Amino acid sequence: MKFCAEINVMPLKALLDPQGKAITASMKNLDLSQVSNVRVGKHISLEVEAETPAEAKKMVETACKKLLANPIMEYYEFELIESECDK
């Protein structure tokens, strides 16, 4: 079976997000001072071949913990869909 994982990796809320701060400050230059608390992360899509949804979830968890996210500075969440990823 093929599964598509849509992963979001974000900085921990307790940590300063310099990119987010810079974007928040720049919003004022665009007359968008109503926008605040911008946080910048990354979105990752990947396709997994596995026998079961549980096996696919375990593979995505391993990839996130060991490669895609730094647990000291970031958290992640993902959605697993039983289908091929959109190209």
ABEGO torsion letter per residue (X at the ends): XBBBBBBBBBBBAABBBAAAAAAAAAAAAAGAAABBGBBBBBBBBBBBBBABAAAAAAAAAAAAAAAABBAAABBBBBBBBBBBBBX
